[in-house]
Amino acid sequence: MKTGKNVLNSGHHINPPGCVNSQSFGSRLREERDRLGLSQTQFAEVGGVARTTQHIYETDIRSPDVAYLEKLRGIGVDVSYLVSGSRQVAAGSDKLMVSGLALLNIYRIVDEFCVDEDGEPLPLEIRARFFQLLCASLKDKSSQDQSLDSLRDELRRLTGT
């Protein structure tokens, strides 16, 4: 059974630049569940996982996959907040505002590229660095909803591959 941590497992509190919340991913996930007034069982059902898996996510033992996050986004969960620790800011703000879709795409890219030759996830520190580099690259882009292909290209540029 794979137990490798991924970039969302923020037990080390590694967050994208500009993050204003040092809570762990699991704490933010529980906060969003509470904000929506759902039990662990209800939230797990929405995400397509067992209640025990939901508990594992909320205690930072393991992090969810992108499909789970997409399902939660469908009921109004602030995926940007879950991933980065920053709530969406009002239009016109000078803060970096990365959309939930862009963060999901970045997460997909990290999952796709940050593996060793056996397909096992690279160490958390390396995965987090790639995540941070991709998030930082959005500061210079006019579109915050970059496509998967453009993010893949950005990662290749950053890594020189």
ZALUMMI-147370 format. One record per residue: residue number from 1; residue in three letters; x, y, z negated of N, C-alpha, C in turn. Coordinates in steps of 0.001 Angstrom, whole numbers, plus 500000, padded with zeros to 6 digits. Example, Ala and Ser with C-alpha at 12.3 -4.5 7.8 and 13.67 -1.06 7.14 Angstrom:
residues 2
> 1:ALA:513190:494310:492200:512300:495500:492200:513200:496700:492200;
> 2:SER:512850:497750:492920:513670:498940:492860:512900:500030:492130;
***
This chain:
residues 161
> 1:MET:500843:498812:500000:500000:500000:500000:500879:501239:500000;
> 2:LYS:500641:502148:500906:501400:503392:500963:500994:504298:499817;
> 3:THR:501980:504840:499138:501677:505795:498076:502474:507068:498255;
> 4:GLY:503021:507289:499444:503809:508490:499688:502983:509743:499517;
> 5:LYS:503588:510734:498890:502894:512007:498708:502952:512791:500000;
> 6:ASN:501941:513578:500249:501983:514441:501407:502022:515888:500961;
> 7:VAL:502057:516763:501925:502269:518176:501627:501172:518788:500773;
> 8:LEU:499987:518226:500801:498920:518789:499991:499034:518399:498535;
> 9:ASN:499776:517351:498237:499906:516923:496852:500836:517886:496159;
> 10:SER:500250:518878:495526:501029:520000:495015:501413:519845:493557;
> 11:GLY:501742:518639:493155:502234:518442:491814:503483:519263:491567;
> 12:HIS:504198:519582:492640:505386:520418:492542:505050:521887:492739;
> 13:HIS:503797:522199:492960:503318:523570:493152:504045:524264:494299;
> 14:ILE:504247:523559:495406:504838:524149:496593:503693:524652:497446;
> 15:ASN:503638:525954:497661:502526:526552:498382:503042:527406:499521;
> 16:PRO:502223:527657:500518:502615:528510:501622:502927:529920:501135;
> 17:PRO:503710:530660:501924:504019:532040:501549:502749:532833:501306;
> 18:GLY:502772:533702:500330:501625:534548:500044:500589:533892:499169;
> 19:CYS:500853:532679:498727:499894:531984:497874:499759:532713:496553;
> 20:VAL:498539:532912:496107:498308:533636:494862:497835:532716:493742;
> 21:ASN:497699:531438:493997:497167:530522:493001:498148:529382:492790;
> 22:SER:498678:529261:491565:499665:528222:491300:499035:526922:490821;
> 23:GLN:497691:526840:490796:497032:525594:490423:497412:524498:491409;
> 24:SER:497296:523265:490962:497545:522141:491851:496385:521991:492838;
> 25:PHE:496637:521240:493896:495593:520969:494875:494384:520329:494193;
> 26:GLY:494636:519346:493329:493545:518656:492646:492692:519585:491807;
> 27:SER:493330:520533:491127:492590:521513:490319:491710:522390:491195;
> 28:ARG:492244:522804:492337:491454:523632:493255:490294:522828:493840;
> 29:LEU:490538:521541:494123:489483:520684:494651:488342:520567:493640;
> 30:ARG:488687:520344:492390:487646:520252:491358:486921:521590:491217;
> 31:GLU:487662:522686:491284:487044:524012:491186:486027:524223:492304;
> 32:GLU:486377:523818:493518:485444:523948:494645:484226:523051:494441;
> 33:ARG:484443:521841:493947:483320:520938:493675:482387:521548:492638;
> 34:ASP:482974:522097:491572:482167:522741:490531:481430:523965:491076;
> 35:ARG:482111:524742:491923:481494:525934:492514:480242:525572:493297;
> 36:LEU:480280:524425:493966:479134:523977:494758:478114:523202:493930;
> 37:GLY:478415:522984:492649:477472:522316:491761:477288:520835:492039;
> 38:LEU:478344:520171:492500:478246:518755:492838:479021:517897:491841;
> 39:SER:478534:516693:491624:479246:515728:490784:480379:515104:491605;
> 40:GLN:481274:514393:490925:482322:513682:491658:481712:512688:492634;
> 41:THR:480673:512003:492212:480018:511013:493073:479434:511674:494316;
> 42:GLN:478751:512798:494143:478160:513511:495283:479244:514029:496226;
> 43:PHE:480294:514605:495658:481381:515156:496464:482082:514037:497232;
> 44:ALA:482307:512913:496547:482945:511760:497185:482107:511265:498358;
> 45:GLU:480793:511236:498171:479896:510787:499232:480010:511689:500461;
> 46:VAL:480051:512986:500240:480210:513930:501354:481526:513673:502075;
> 47:GLY:482588:513448:501310:483909:513228:501893:484120:511842:502462;
> 48:GLY:483164:510950:502233:483272:509600:502768:484243:508715:502003;
> 49:VAL:484400:508980:500696:485304:508184:499865:484560:507697:498622;
> 50:ALA:485181:506791:497895:484610:506307:496638:484812:507351:495540;
> 51:ARG:483992:507282:494487:484146:508215:493374:485526:508092:492741;
> 52:THR:486052:506875:492669:487394:506700:492091:488454:507394:492942;
> 53:THR:488278:507376:494242:489208:508081:495129:489110:509582:494906;
> 54:GLN:487897:510084:494740:487709:511508:494439:488469:511874:493169;
> 55:HIS:488362:511038:492157:489084:511272:490900:490595:511297:491145;
> 56:ILE:491081:510385:491962:492510:510327:492292:492946:511620:492973;
> 57:TYR:492128:512149:493879:492443:513422:494533:492473:514564:493518;
> 58:GLU:491502:514590:492629:491392:515695:491671:492468:515650:490589;
> 59:THR:493117:514522:490421:494189:514409:489431:495564:514397:490086;
> 60:ASP:495631:514719:491365:496894:514843:492106:497705:513562:492166;
> 61:ILE:497028:512426:492065:497728:511156:492228:497986:510912:493710;
> 62:ARG:497030:511290:494531:497139:511160:495978:496374:512298:496616;
> 63:SER:496745:512627:497838:496069:513705:498560:495193:513140:499663;
> 64:PRO:494123:513845:499991:493200:513366:501025:493758:513558:502426;
> 65:ASP:493090:512911:503379:493463:513097:504775:492633:514222:505390;
> 66:VAL:492940:514523:506628:492284:515628:507319:490795:515365:507517;
> 67:ALA:490418:514130:507812:488998:513815:508031:488172:514171:506795;
> 68:TYR:488699:513889:505627:488023:514219:504370:487839:515730:504260;
> 69:LEU:488907:516486:504522:488832:517948:504426:487832:518522:505424;
> 70:GLU:487785:517953:506621:486829:518435:507623:485388:518205:507168;
> 71:LYS:485133:517066:506531:483783:516791:506023:483410:517786:504929;
> 72:LEU:484352:518097:504050:484079:519059:502982:483841:520452:503546;
> 73:ARG:484597:520803:504565:484406:522118:505187:482978:522262:505698;
> 74:GLY:482402:521147:506135:481038:521154:506651:479980:521520:505618;
> 75:ILE:480293:521410:504324:479322:521784:503284:479702:523092:502596;
> 76:GLY:480667:523802:503161:481006:525113:502624:482215:525171:501720;
> 77:VAL:482992:524094:501665:484225:524127:500877:485224:525045:501576;
> 78:ASP:485893:525886:500816:486911:526796:501339:488217:526020:501490;
> 79:VAL:488419:525427:502670:489598:524603:502919:490877:525435:502828;
> 80:SER:490822:526686:503237:491997:527553:503096:492424:527632:501641;
> 81:TYR:491464:527772:500758:491763:527837:499330:492330:526516:498836;
> 82:LEU:491740:525400:499256:492253:524101:498826:493707:523917:499219;
> 83:VAL:494018:524240:500459:495352:523975:500988:496379:524998:500531;
> 84:SER:496011:526273:500543:497009:527319:500278:496912:527941:498896;
> 85:GLY:495764:527819:498257:495570:528482:496971:495095:529908:497118;
> 86:SER:494887:530365:498352:494428:531734:498604:493034:531699:499196;
> 87:ARG:492154:532500:498640:490811:532634:499201:490901:533456:500477;
> 88:GLN:489933:533268:501363:489866:534107:502555:489728:535552:502109;
> 89:VAL:490444:536450:502778:490379:537863:502421:489498:538600:503409;
> 90:ALA:489030:539754:503000:488134:540550:503836:488827:541008:505109;
> 91:ALA:488047:541173:506156:488580:541674:507418:489216:543033:507187;
> 92:GLY:490322:543279:507881:491013:544550:507748:492089:544536:506681;
> 93:SER:492159:543473:505905:493195:543379:504878:494538:543144:505548;
> 94:ASP:495608:543611:504907:496930:543396:505480:497535:542072:505020;
> 95:LYS:496807:541298:504203:497294:539994:503777:497142:539001:504920;
> 96:LEU:498028:538001:504916:497925:536927:505884:496646:536147:505625;
> 97:MET:495826:536004:506644:494601:535231:506512:494683:534075:507498;
> 98:VAL:494910:532895:506990:494982:531704:507815:493646:530997:507686;
> 99:SER:493011:530747:508798:491695:530111:508760:491803:528660:508320;
> 100:GLY:490689:528136:507862:490643:526728:507489:491006:525828:508653;
> 101:LEU:490560:526188:509856:490882:525396:511036:492381:525398:511294;
> 102:ALA:493020:526562:511186:494469:526633:511394:495201:525789:510358;
> 103:LEU:494762:525841:509100:495410:525040:508062:495223:523547:508311;
> 104:LEU:494041:523149:508754:493833:521739:509081:494744:521317:510222;
> 105:ASN:494895:522181:511231:495787:521868:512342:497235:521767:511878;
> 106:ILE:497649:522671:510995:499015:522610:510461:499200:521311:509686;
> 107:TYR:498228:520950:508894:498304:519714:508118:498431:518507:509047;
> 108:ARG:497660:518490:510139:497761:517399:511119:499173:517314:511702;
> 109:ILE:499741:518470:512031:501082:518499:512616:502105:517957:511628;
> 110:VAL:502021:518379:510381:502951:517887:509361:502813:516372:509238;
> 111:ASP:501578:515865:509190:501369:514417:509108:501942:513697:510324;
> 112:GLU:501823:514306:511491:502281:513680:512725:503802:513671:512842;
> 113:PHE:504446:514774:512493:505870:514923:512749:506777:514586:511571;
> 114:CYS:506300:514685:510375:507165:514517:509198:507138:513088:508683;
> 115:VAL:507553:512171:509550:507655:510762:509185:509014:510236:509635;
> 116:ASP:509485:509182:508950:510750:508580:509354:510507:507596:510492;
> 117:GLU:511566:506901:510912:511441:505988:512053:510509:504808:511784;
> 118:ASP:510239:504517:510505:509303:503447:510151:507868:503951:509986;
> 119:GLY:507663:505238:510209:506331:505811:510071:505965:506214:508656;
> 120:GLU:506915:506140:507734:506674:506537:506345:506854:508046:506202;
> 121:PRO:506055:508683:505355:506186:510136:505168:507576:510512:504657;
> 122:LEU:508098:511624:505181:509360:512162:504683:509148:512681:503263;
> 123:PRO:510234:512944:502533:510088:513467:501165:509242:514738:501125;
> 124:LEU:508560:514921:500002:507653:516049:499821:508329:517379:500131;
> 125:GLU:509560:517555:499691:510244:518831:499894:510378:519165:501379;
> 126:ILE:510690:518168:502196:510832:518390:503642:509468:518701:504254;
> 127:ARG:508456:517932:503877:507116:518156:504415:506601:519536:504023;
> 128:ALA:506852:519918:502788:506415:521234:502319:507126:522341:503083;
> 129:ARG:508405:522168:503364:509159:523187:504111:508581:523359:505518;
> 130:PHE:508274:522255:506192:507650:522347:507516:506305:523054:507429;
> 131:PHE:505522:522700:506416:504228:523342:506223:504408:524845:506043;
> 132:GLN:505350:525239:505195:505605:526661:504950:506080:527372:506209;
> 133:LEU:506960:526726:506972:507445:527342:508209:506311:527559:509205;
> 134:LEU:505452:526582:509340:504326:526741:510261:503366:527821:509788;
> 135:CYS:503087:527860:508489:502216:528923:507963:502849:530289:508187;
> 136:ALA:504144:530396:507919:504836:531671:508101:504839:532091:509565;
> 137:SER:504903:531117:510471:504922:531457:511898:503623:532121:512330;
> 138:LEU:502539:531872:511590:501255:532477:511935:501246:533979:511685;
> 139:LYS:502131:534459:510825:502186:535896:510545:502469:536698:511808;
> 140:ASP:503265:536103:512703:503675:536812:513908:502764:536546:515100;
> 141:LYS:501743:535766:514900:500868:535401:516009:499596:536237:515978;
> 142:SER:499088:536531:517144:497857:537318:517193:496635:536463:516879;
> 143:SER:496713:535170:517130:495575:534289:516851:495882:533398:515665;
> 144:GLN:495038:533453:514648:495225:532614:513469:494663:531209:513679;
> 145:ASP:493851:531004:514689:493275:529688:514965:494057:528997:516075;
> 146:GLN:495346:528804:515838:496182:528200:516856:495765:526758:517110;
> 147:SER:495940:526344:518360:495592:524983:518732:496647:524013:518216;
> 148:LEU:496285:522739:518205:497247:521710:517809:498480:521750:518695;
> 149:ASP:498284:521910:520006:499427:521931:520919:500361:523097:520638;
> 150:SER:499803:524277:520384:500677:525425:520114:501416:525251:518790;
> 151:LEU:500774:524613:517802:501461:524352:516534:502543:523293:516700;
> 152:ARG:502284:522284:517523:503326:521285:517809:504527:521965:518458;
> 153:ASP:504253:522842:519417:505337:523579:520074:506113:524417:519072;
> 154:GLU:505407:525051:518147:506059:525876:517123:506956:525021:516235;
> 155:LEU:506491:523847:515855:507302:522962:515019:508535:522498:515780;
> 156:ARG:508374:522160:517043:509541:521768:517854:510542:522916:517933;
> 157:ARG:510042:524142:518082:510928:525300:518131:511665:525459:516804;
> 158:LEU:510948:525305:515706:511558:525469:514386:512600:524402:514091;
> 159:THR:512373:523192:514602:513291:522091:514311:514334:521894:515396;
> 160:GLY:514212:522629:516492:515180:522511:517570:515053:521224:518361;
> 161:THR:513859:520628:518365:513672:519378:519113:512861:519608:520356;
***
